[in-house]
Amino acid sequence: MSESPPTERVILVTGASSGIGAAVCRRLAAPGARIVAHARSGLDETVAHLRDAGAEAEACLADLAEPGAAAQLVGFAAETFGGLDQIVSNAGFADPTRFGEVSRGELDRSLATMTGAFFDLATAALPHLRKSRRGRVVAISSFVAHAFPADYLFPVTAAAKGGLEALARTLARQLAADGVTVNCVAPGFTRKDKQGHSSLGGDAWQRAAELTPMGRIADPDDIAALVAFLLGPEARHITGQVIHVDGGLGLG
Ligand SMILES: NC(=O)c1ccc[n+]([C@@H]2O[C@H](COP(=O)([O-])OP(=O)(O)OC[C@H]3O[C@@H](n4cnc5c(N)ncnc54)[C@H](OP(=O)(O)O)[C@@H]3O)[C@@H](O)[C@H]2O)c1
């Protein structure tokens, strides 16, 4: 029996209203793809682009900091499209507040939105991923858990992304025998869309480019290109990895 084309799959992309998540959707936009695009608001452009390119697409609004939201999202995707093959856990934000000023509540908000939501997405999706012939999970981590330039410290974001990576690697081991791969992509400084949430102001982005060995910050599509590859058939033997797309920032 021949397999259906690799574009035929149900994919959930969180944080799809701008930046990296929207760029991932643009990469995945093709006939055969059935995509649930998630954010708290502002998904019209992403969904219109997906449909124009021949994909089936639905928007789903949810605040991932709320308990139960991630599981509802998985339920929506599975009910709408009859299953769930792939997840891109991308929704997130960076909190630049330093020790001494950042509160325990802010730590909890970052952990809930990024680490906890990933945990809940993966838990709810487990039976669907195991059933799928092209099961994939890609989580978007960050350089902030790996590189610590003095003017760019994000302690609670680093904690959330570090936890996310640990969850992803253990999930990768657990699901390997089912043929499901689980990987993290860790972007360096990446350009924000105008509707995105930027934690940096002033000339901080210019200085970030200067700090990056390649001399520029990434475009969202630089990250999306790797995500799309990891979701595809040629990446079937790559699992449990944290792959940096950071222009050499982690080299120091
Ligand atoms: N840009 C960078 O320099 C950089 C570097 C390293 C890692 N990253 C990571 O890459 C991912 C995407 O970042 P980006 O730069 O593309 O940011 P962005 O343009 O601001 O997009 C963030 C997305 O996440 C969603 N989101 C944020 N908080 C949410 C919540 N509580 N519930 C549901 N959705 C939520 C936003 O939805 P709404 O707009 O509806 O709120 C938006 O769709 C994040 O995980 C970030 O940590 C970014």
The ligand as a Tripos MOL2 file, in Angstrom:
@<TRIPOS>MOLECULE
LIG
   48    52     1     0     0
SMALL
NO_CHARGES

@<TRIPOS>ATOM
      1 N1         11.9620   36.5900   18.4830 N.am      1 LIG1
      2 C1         13.0150   36.1570   19.1520 C.2       1 LIG1
      3 O1         14.0670   36.8410   19.2290 O.2       1 LIG1
      4 C2         13.0090   34.7830   19.7850 C.ar      1 LIG1
      5 C3         14.2260   34.2560   20.2410 C.ar      1 LIG1
      6 C4         14.2310   32.9990   20.8460 C.ar      1 LIG1
      7 C5         13.0580   32.2890   20.9980 C.ar      1 LIG1
      8 N2         11.8860   32.8280   20.5520 N.ar      1 LIG1
      9 C6         10.6670   32.0250   20.7840 C.3       1 LIG1
     10 O2          9.9640   31.8640   19.5760 O.3       1 LIG1
     11 C7          8.5660   31.7520   19.8610 C.3       1 LIG1
     12 C8          7.8020   32.7320   18.9620 C.3       1 LIG1
     13 O3          8.2810   34.0340   19.2090 O.3       1 LIG1
     14 P1          8.0930   35.2270   18.1610 P.3       1 LIG1
     15 O4          9.3200   36.0210   18.2270 O.co2     1 LIG1
     16 O5          7.6130   34.7190   16.8680 O.co2     1 LIG1
     17 O6          6.9700   36.0630   18.9660 O.3       1 LIG1
     18 P2          5.6060   36.7980   18.5570 P.3       1 LIG1
     19 O7          5.6620   37.2920   17.1560 O.co2     1 LIG1
     20 O8          5.3420   37.7470   19.6500 O.co2     1 LIG1
     21 O9          4.5560   35.6020   18.5910 O.3       1 LIG1
     22 C9          4.2360   34.9610   19.7800 C.3       1 LIG1
     23 C10         3.0070   34.1090   19.5600 C.3       1 LIG1
     24 O10         2.7060   33.4260   20.7920 O.3       1 LIG1
     25 C11         1.3720   33.7200   21.1700 C.3       1 LIG1
     26 N3          1.2400   33.7570   22.6260 N.ar      1 LIG1
     27 C12         2.0060   34.4270   23.5250 C.ar      1 LIG1
     28 N4          1.5440   34.2310   24.7600 N.ar      1 LIG1
     29 C13         0.4550   33.4190   24.6420 C.ar      1 LIG1
     30 C14        -0.4760   32.8650   25.5610 C.ar      1 LIG1
     31 N5         -0.4370   33.1080   26.8990 N.pl3     1 LIG1
     32 N6         -1.4740   32.0790   25.0800 N.ar      1 LIG1
     33 C15        -1.5670   31.8500   23.7720 C.ar      1 LIG1
     34 N7         -0.7330   32.3490   22.8510 N.ar      1 LIG1
     35 C16         0.2640   33.1300   23.2880 C.ar      1 LIG1
     36 C17         1.0590   35.0760   20.5420 C.3       1 LIG1
     37 O11        -0.3360   35.1790   20.3890 O.3       1 LIG1
     38 P3         -1.1010   36.5880   20.6340 P.3       1 LIG1
     39 O12        -0.4330   37.5500   19.6990 O.co2     1 LIG1
     40 O13        -2.5160   36.3200   20.3190 O.co2     1 LIG1
     41 O14        -0.8500   36.9370   22.0510 O.co2     1 LIG1
     42 C18         1.7880   34.9520   19.2080 C.3       1 LIG1
     43 O15         0.9910   34.2650   18.2750 O.3       1 LIG1
     44 C19         8.3850   32.0360   21.3570 C.3       1 LIG1
     45 O16         8.2370   30.8040   22.0450 O.3       1 LIG1
     46 C20         9.6900   32.7010   21.7390 C.3       1 LIG1
     47 O17        10.0480   32.4710   23.0860 O.3       1 LIG1
     48 C21        11.8270   34.0620   19.9470 C.ar      1 LIG1
@<TRIPOS>BOND
     1     1     2 1
     2     2     3 2
     3     2     4 1
     4     4     5 ar
     5     4    48 ar
     6     5     6 ar
     7     6     7 ar
     8     7     8 ar
     9     8     9 1
    10     8    48 ar
    11     9    10 1
    12     9    46 1
    13    10    11 1
    14    11    12 1
    15    11    44 1
    16    12    13 1
    17    13    14 1
    18    14    15 2
    19    14    16 1
    20    14    17 1
    21    17    18 1
    22    18    19 2
    23    18    20 1
    24    18    21 1
    25    21    22 1
    26    22    23 1
    27    23    24 1
    28    23    42 1
    29    24    25 1
    30    25    26 1
    31    25    36 1
    32    26    27 ar
    33    26    35 ar
    34    27    28 ar
    35    28    29 ar
    36    29    30 ar
    37    29    35 ar
    38    30    31 1
    39    30    32 ar
    40    32    33 ar
    41    33    34 ar
    42    34    35 ar
    43    36    37 1
    44    36    42 1
    45    37    38 1
    46    38    39 2
    47    38    40 1
    48    38    41 1
    49    42    43 1
    50    44    45 1
    51    44    46 1
    52    46    47 1
@<TRIPOS>SUBSTRUCTURE
     1 LIG1         1 GROUP 0 **** ****
